[in-house]
Amino acid sequence: ITGTDLVRDRDGQWYVLEDNLRCPSGISYVLENRRVMKSTFPQIFATLGIQPVDEYASHLLETLLNLAPSHIADPTVVVLTPGIYNSAYFEHSFLAQQMGVELVEGRDLVVVDGYVQMRTTKGLKRIDVIYRRIDDNFIDPLAFNSESLLGIPGLMEVYSQGRVALANALGSGVADDKVIYAYVPQMIRYYLDEDQILPNVPTYLCWEKQQLDYVLANLDKL
């Protein structure tokens, strides 16, 4: 699940500004803004052929369900939030509601008998997929930050055994790095044997001599 930021220059060319894979956020505001715009300016949508975004939540849920262990016939998905004081809590609750899944905090989940279980009024319920909105370092106090109260103790042991799926996978935030960003066009050519559809914003790696020389010669223009 990725959140890709786009920009458009004065000539109308679209560029990829950055990729967000650690805990991408912001889609709920897109969906809510679209809902308000459709009710406020229906004539715009009737005449301009604007592409719909209404199916986002169902596509997201389908993606998460596909991550579940293959032998699970009816996977249970949850959205894991740091809690009400997180700046993106509205989005966490909104997406959980739109997908029809439970919104949970770390204290709602526990590792029992080698599986992640959710505390409910009817007892424990096994969880198969966790859409996490918590940074890597706080997700399991036994594996990372021992002072974290946001995660689930023992989660990484269950995850390493393939008994629960996480979206996104821990470590995926490396793709947020601006150095990695500069190499994405090469990655696309290497792995997909095709060129990127949208170009990156021109980015220069100054440890490469040719690019360093260009930057030094054009500092007043960059």
Order of alpha helices (4+ residues) and beta strands (2+ residues): beta-beta-alpha-alpha-alpha-beta-alpha-beta-beta-beta-beta-beta-alpha-beta-alpha-alpha
